[in-house]
Amino acid sequence: MDTAKSRWGFVHDVTHELRDPITICIGHLELLGDDPKERRRTIALVIDELDRMGRIVDDLQLLAEAEHPDLLRLEPIDTALFSQELTAEASTVGPRRWMLDHSADGTFIADRDRLTEAVMNLARNAVQHTREDEIIGIGMSVTETDVRIWVRDSGPGISVSDQARIFDPFTRGSDAHRRYRGGGLGLAIVRAIAEAHGGRVELDSRLGVGSTFTIVLPQYPAKS
């Protein structure tokens, strides 16, 4: 019963997220006039809304795939090289003061592409909640059993009440609607990818200080 309610709620959220841009597109196209300048503005707006729908659909597909561990393509990953690659790729997400906090030596087993997508989602989330002059740090550490990959920011932080729910699909922090328009699936994808690897996501956040999201994975998953 709980599963059925959860699925119904998810479907309801998906339809709501897609209905808004569809309504916007239809409304503006119905009012499309003959003025060339106005037509260009309307077409640009419609294209932007269609792009947003496309991103939501792409995220839905990625979320569905991430929840199936049998779809992971596991391979050995060099931690030092991977941490440098992640920092370099994240720096293209937005103009921030990007920093490599820590780079560990060693190897671990994971799906490189899925894990990269998870970290980029965290990077995008950090960019959305920081200014251009603020630092975003990325780091990796390795223990005898676990690999930890984190993204930290010096943004506004997340309230305790929001921390318990922001990993749910289409759920944002209480002030998120004032700061950005997102698909609402980024953190849900991060959690799904971590759990598909047999891991988890940890969050350490304080209001007015910033947030650190940490993906914790087994160094060598049982299925490998």
Legacy VTK file of the C-alpha trace (Angstrom):
# vtk DataFile Version 3.0
C-alpha trace
ASCII
DATASET POLYDATA
POINTS 224 float
0.000 0.000 0.000
2.770 2.400 0.885
4.562 1.492 -2.342
1.406 2.148 -4.368
0.963 5.534 -2.682
4.600 6.379 -3.325
4.305 5.494 -7.005
1.080 7.470 -7.346
2.714 10.472 -5.696
5.702 10.215 -8.031
3.494 10.007 -11.136
1.511 12.993 -9.856
4.718 14.998 -9.401
5.994 14.056 -12.862
2.775 15.118 -14.562
2.798 18.377 -12.615
6.387 19.158 -13.628
5.646 18.473 -17.298
2.223 20.125 -17.372
3.570 23.578 -16.482
5.903 23.984 -19.493
3.271 22.452 -21.803
0.705 24.990 -20.585
3.189 27.831 -21.051
3.985 26.732 -24.616
0.327 26.361 -25.604
-0.640 29.680 -24.035
2.035 31.669 -25.829
1.526 29.940 -29.173
-2.212 30.657 -29.041
-1.445 34.350 -28.589
1.236 34.426 -31.282
0.758 37.535 -33.406
2.256 38.907 -36.612
4.850 41.232 -35.094
8.289 39.755 -36.011
9.978 40.857 -32.794
7.190 39.423 -30.636
7.236 36.181 -32.648
10.977 35.797 -32.040
10.504 36.295 -28.293
7.663 33.782 -28.200
9.592 31.176 -30.193
12.623 31.596 -27.908
10.422 31.148 -24.834
8.767 28.020 -26.277
12.148 26.514 -27.164
13.373 27.195 -23.628
10.340 25.424 -22.143
10.765 22.474 -24.526
14.413 22.226 -23.504
13.311 22.141 -19.870
10.910 19.296 -20.606
13.693 17.472 -22.413
15.962 17.777 -19.377
13.221 16.421 -17.120
12.706 13.433 -19.422
16.468 12.786 -19.561
16.663 12.943 -15.768
13.723 10.557 -15.421
15.460 8.049 -17.667
18.719 8.391 -15.752
16.900 7.976 -12.443
15.172 4.825 -13.686
18.463 3.367 -14.937
20.348 4.298 -11.761
17.884 2.356 -9.623
18.891 -0.901 -11.354
22.326 -2.043 -10.097
22.513 -4.681 -12.848
22.917 -1.847 -15.374
26.152 -0.620 -13.774
29.328 -1.069 -15.795
31.913 -1.600 -13.075
35.603 -0.953 -13.681
38.744 -0.138 -11.659
39.110 3.627 -11.125
42.300 5.422 -10.123
41.279 7.737 -7.266
43.935 10.413 -7.798
43.238 10.736 -11.516
39.467 10.563 -11.030
39.404 13.344 -8.430
41.332 15.608 -10.799
38.992 14.754 -13.670
35.931 15.504 -11.540
37.280 18.896 -10.454
38.163 19.847 -14.030
34.738 18.816 -15.358
32.886 20.504 -12.501
34.666 23.785 -13.239
32.782 23.929 -16.554
29.414 23.871 -14.745
29.680 27.490 -13.641
32.185 30.252 -12.823
33.083 29.600 -9.204
36.324 29.315 -7.207
36.729 25.578 -7.760
39.128 23.766 -5.460
40.438 20.199 -5.162
40.248 19.618 -1.408
41.967 16.267 -1.277
43.148 13.597 -3.700
43.671 10.056 -2.422
45.940 7.363 -3.863
44.540 3.965 -4.711
41.815 2.321 -6.775
38.191 1.350 -6.317
35.490 -0.387 -8.352
32.542 1.633 -9.685
30.675 2.774 -12.782
32.741 5.770 -13.859
30.031 7.382 -16.003
27.253 7.039 -13.419
29.468 8.256 -10.616
30.625 11.226 -12.686
26.987 12.133 -13.348
26.244 11.979 -9.625
29.123 14.307 -8.759
28.184 16.715 -11.580
24.646 16.862 -10.168
26.134 17.829 -6.809
28.322 20.405 -8.552
25.318 21.914 -10.332
23.437 21.999 -7.059
26.357 23.836 -5.420
26.541 26.366 -8.274
22.822 27.093 -7.949
23.302 28.031 -4.307
26.520 30.074 -4.468
27.843 33.280 -5.984
30.667 33.531 -8.511
33.192 34.617 -5.874
32.481 31.668 -3.558
34.457 28.449 -3.207
33.209 25.007 -4.190
35.475 22.172 -3.110
35.665 18.605 -4.410
37.628 15.858 -2.707
38.139 12.122 -2.301
39.392 9.952 0.540
39.883 6.209 0.839
39.781 3.918 3.862
40.310 0.171 4.043
36.674 -0.396 3.073
35.127 2.826 1.741
35.624 5.572 -0.789
34.257 9.027 0.018
33.665 11.672 -2.653
32.390 15.049 -1.536
31.271 18.379 -2.908
31.195 21.272 -0.452
29.949 24.800 -0.867
29.751 27.972 1.190
26.148 28.687 0.269
23.212 29.472 2.570
23.004 25.947 3.987
19.971 23.698 4.350
17.579 23.697 7.287
17.249 20.504 9.327
13.623 20.134 8.244
14.613 20.263 4.570
17.575 17.894 4.936
15.244 14.951 5.520
13.386 15.450 2.238
15.576 17.065 -0.432
16.667 13.686 -1.835
13.078 12.834 -2.784
12.166 13.372 -6.461
10.828 16.841 -7.291
11.503 18.052 -3.766
13.486 21.246 -3.229
14.515 23.231 -0.205
12.003 25.730 1.116
13.768 28.689 -0.531
14.769 26.941 -3.757
11.918 28.336 -5.843
13.259 31.816 -5.256
16.739 30.919 -6.442
16.459 28.645 -9.475
14.206 26.582 -11.676
15.388 22.994 -11.725
13.946 19.624 -12.596
13.947 18.551 -8.967
15.610 15.201 -9.737
19.315 15.944 -9.302
19.713 14.833 -5.686
17.352 11.885 -6.172
19.649 10.697 -8.977
22.698 11.108 -6.747
21.109 8.954 -4.059
19.982 6.316 -6.583
23.463 6.036 -8.086
25.090 5.753 -4.657
22.625 3.088 -3.536
23.031 1.150 -6.796
26.716 0.847 -5.842
25.769 -0.377 -2.378
26.581 3.016 -0.890
24.816 6.093 0.476
24.859 9.892 0.497
25.660 11.877 3.630
24.816 15.539 4.158
26.468 17.938 6.571
24.896 21.379 6.381
24.515 24.439 8.591
22.475 27.526 7.823
24.669 30.471 6.943
27.775 28.255 6.667
27.293 25.903 3.731
26.749 22.267 2.805
28.863 19.202 2.125
27.359 16.278 0.223
29.393 13.085 0.467
28.930 9.970 -1.651
30.130 6.964 0.374
30.811 3.777 -1.617
32.307 0.389 -0.774
35.796 0.244 -2.232
35.050 -3.140 -3.751
31.293 -3.816 -4.161
30.143 -7.315 -3.295
28.868 -7.922 -6.831
32.298 -7.264 -8.341
LINES 1 225
224 0 1 2 3 4 5 6 7 8 9 10 11 12 13 14 15 16 17 18 19 20 21 22 23 24 25 26 27 28 29 30 31 32 33 34 35 36 37 38 39 40 41 42 43 44 45 46 47 48 49 50 51 52 53 54 55 56 57 58 59 60 61 62 63 64 65 66 67 68 69 70 71 72 73 74 75 76 77 78 79 80 81 82 83 84 85 86 87 88 89 90 91 92 93 94 95 96 97 98 99 100 101 102 103 104 105 106 107 108 109 110 111 112 113 114 115 116 117 118 119 120 121 122 123 124 125 126 127 128 129 130 131 132 133 134 135 136 137 138 139 140 141 142 143 144 145 146 147 148 149 150 151 152 153 154 155 156 157 158 159 160 161 162 163 164 165 166 167 168 169 170 171 172 173 174 175 176 177 178 179 180 181 182 183 184 185 186 187 188 189 190 191 192 193 194 195 196 197 198 199 200 201 202 203 204 205 206 207 208 209 210 211 212 213 214 215 216 217 218 219 220 221 222 223
